[in-house]
Amino acid sequence: MIWFTSDCHFSHTNICTYCNRPFADVKEMNGRLIANWNQCVQPKDDIYHLGDFCFGNPMEILPRLLGNIYLIEGSHDKGLKRMFEDSKSNTIGNWHWLGPQHSLSVEGQSVTLCHYAMRRWPKSHYGSWHLFGHSHGRLPSYGLSFDVGVDAHPFTPWAWYEIKTKMATLKPEGLVTRGQPRGKEV
């Protein structure tokens, strides 16, 4: 299975207030997010986390999570980035640092991952998809893109089949079709 999520903000004391999360404190939030993650993700599954993973020491959280974890850099991932820089590798065990943006193909579908929402992304005019975070469920979808953060999906990761179902409800923007003249790319 392949999973996607963003903006867990593990160990971020004020995120419950900022985002109106229904937890009494950061300890309860961390516990629920870890439990929800591990109820979905199995040890051999791949999960892409699209930024703002945690505040503080990532080693307090990462070993408690199942799956092959692919990490996209968010606006609050200094500790995570430093951990990989110190290791001089983009892979530590089953954790993989992908940097600020990553493109992949799943079942033949091109997908661009970034912490931030984009109006255009690689191959967007050919029907590729874009998954993002950062907006905590407050930014509407645009074209074939949407927010996969925990605040937009009951504090659980999105399964690939859920991504496909959601994308089927969205309207593409600026697609190039066969025989249609292309506008000037800027």
MOTA-V526544 format. One record per helix or strand of 2 or more residues. SS is the DSSP state (~ for helix, > for strand). FROM is the first residue (numbers start at 1). LEN is the number of residues. If there is no record, write none. Layout:
ss & from & len
SS & FROM & LEN
SS & FROM & LEN
This chain:
ss & from & len
> & 2 & 5
~ & 15 & 4
~ & 26 & 15
> & 46 & 4
~ & 58 & 3
~ & 62 & 3
> & 68 & 5
~ & 78 & 10
> & 91 & 2
> & 95 & 5
> & 101 & 6
> & 109 & 6
~ & 124 & 3
> & 129 & 4
> & 145 & 3
~ & 150 & 3
> & 158 & 2
~ & 160 & 8
